[in-house]
Amino acid sequence: MRDLAGRVALVTGSSRGIGEACARHLAAAGAHIVVNSASSIEAGRAVAQSLPTDSVYIGADISDRTQVESLVGDTIERFGRLDILVNNAGWTTVVPHGDLEALT
C-alpha cells in the first residue's frame, strides 16, 4: 500500500472483524483513523488506542442519517479533513423472497 501519512480514514464498523482489519491496515500505512461502531464502545476505543497513528473512536449508528452527518462532521472537526471512507458496517432485515421490493 502507498504512503498514507497525514490522510484521514473513517472506517465504519471497525471495532472488530473486517472493519478492524481495514483500520489496522490503513494505520500501518500512516493514515489517522476514525474507528466507528454503533454499540461496541469499549472495543472501539481499544482499537483506536492500539493503532500506531493519531486515531479516535466515534460512535454512531450508520442507519441514522443524523448520526452519520454528525460522524462526518466530528471527523472533520477533529482532523480538519476526511480523505478515505471505508463503508464496512451494515445491517439487514428479514424479507420474504416474494417481497424483495420491500427493501427499496
N, C-alpha and C positions, 0 to 999 in steps of 0.2 A: 504494500500500500504506500502511496506517496506521503510526503510530509504534510501533516495537517496542523502543525503548530500554529496556535492563535485562532484556529477555527472553532466554532461553537456548534456542537451537535446536540439535538434534542432527540432522545430515544424513548418512545412510549413503551410502556410495559417492560421496563428494563430492571425491575427489582429481582428478576430471576430468569432462568432459561435462555431462550434465544435472544431476547432483548438485552439481558445482562451480558451475554457473549458479544453482541454488537457493540455495546457501550465499552467493554474492555478492549476490543479490537481498535475502535476509534481512538480511545485514550492512549493506547500504546503507540499510535501514530502521531500523538501530540495534541489531539483535539480536547477542548474543555467539554465536559459532558453534563447535560441535564438529565438526571435519572428520573423517570416518571413511573408512577403506578396509581391506581385508584384506591387501593386499600392496604397494600403491603408497606406501610410507612417505615417500620424499623428495618426491614430488609432493604428497602430503597435507600435509606440513609446509610446503611452499612456498605452498600455497593458504592455509593458516591464517595464515602470516606476512604474506601480502599483503592480508588483509582489514582494513578500517578500524576494526573493533571488537576487543575483547579476545577472541581466538579461539585454539583449540588443536587439535592433531591427536591423535587417539586411535585406534590401530589395533585392529581386531577383525574377526573373521570372523563375519558375521551368520548363517551356517549352524550355528554352535556356540552353543548356549544359554548355556553357562557364560561364553563371551566376551561375549555380548550383555549378560548380567547385570553383568559387570564394566564394560562400556562405560557402561551407565546409571549404575552406582554411582560410577564415576570422574568422570562428568559432574557428578553432584550434589555429590560431594566437592569438585570444582574450583570450581563456580559457586554451589552451595547450592540449586540448583533445576533443573528441566527443564520448559520451557513448550511447546516446539514439537518435534515429531518428524516428519522427512521420511524416509519409508521408500523411498529411491530404489534402494538396492543390491538385486541379485537374482542368482540363479543358476538354471541349468537343467540338465536331464539329457535325454538322448535316450530316448524311449519309443515303441515302435511304436504306431501309431494303434489297432490292435486291442487294446492293453493299457493304455488310459488309466487304468484303475482302479489301476494300479501307482503312480500319482502321489499317491494318497491314503493 
